[in-house]
Amino acid sequence: MRDGNVRAAPRTATAGGDAMQKYLAEAVGTFVLVLGGVGAAVLAGDRIGFLGVAFAFGLSLLAMVYTMGPISGCHVNPAVTVGLMMAGKFDKRHLAGYVIAQCVGAIVAAGVVLLIAKGAPGGYSAGAEGLGSNGYGAASPEGYGGGAAFLTEVALTFLLVLTVLGATDSRAPVGFAGVAIGLVLTLIHLVGIPITNTSVNPARSLGPALFAGGDALRQLWLFIIAPLLGAAFASAVYRLVNRPAVQITAARAEQALDEERRERVVGPRDVERPV
């Protein structure tokens, strides 16, 4: 039947389940990002160097965009979620759920990296070694000050969020968003690792900082505020330069994506069948 009330019931009944699936996908995606990136820095950093760690972060995100992207959009970063919301491409009702899920995933991943590191000969101290945490001043890999660190995190997060907004635009080449986003995160880490160990992601900073304590925890404020500010700038610039002829709401965009996914699974209704 096509009666509106009859059709609305299944959607309402599954709304909560759909939201939980998205939150779980964000938690898993952030877990993989932190496990891959921070794990590479802590467990293999002395062997693969800055370049290797940069690619570890980029490849982790690239894999998750194609794995978890169809479920949640694969933000795996509170700054990306906020940027998408401010650009009108994400429903603000899910903001808290996404951010909490991202932080939980990052914390669990940091804990797993720490447990693995402790198995090395001589053990491992998160407080002394830092667990790949972000920092400035004495906590910066090359001793950069707070001002340089703040500007770096704002600018690099701006680049990340602007890339996400553009690569996921309906007019962008289909299927290549993950490549663009993964590569730009690699580039961002190549620039930012010597300065702050590169955050551009409050959840990524939170996970290791909780275990490392000390300067990592005291300086955490910068790696929350600066990425969010960079995301806000990216959203403002994107809205300024991107003025599509037809504006649609975030809810309508999500519905369109659902319809496209269903069509991919079952195929177009008017496909001719072989005789």
Salt bridges, closest charged atoms under 4 A:
ASP46 OD1 - ARG47 NH1 3.30
ASP91 OD2 - ARG93 NH2 2.61
ASP169 OD1 - ARG171 NE 3.06
ASP215 OD1 - ARG218 NH2 2.70
GLU254 OE1 - LYS22 NZ 3.33
ASP258 OD2 - ARG11 NH2 3.59
ASP258 OD1 - ARG261 NH2 2.54
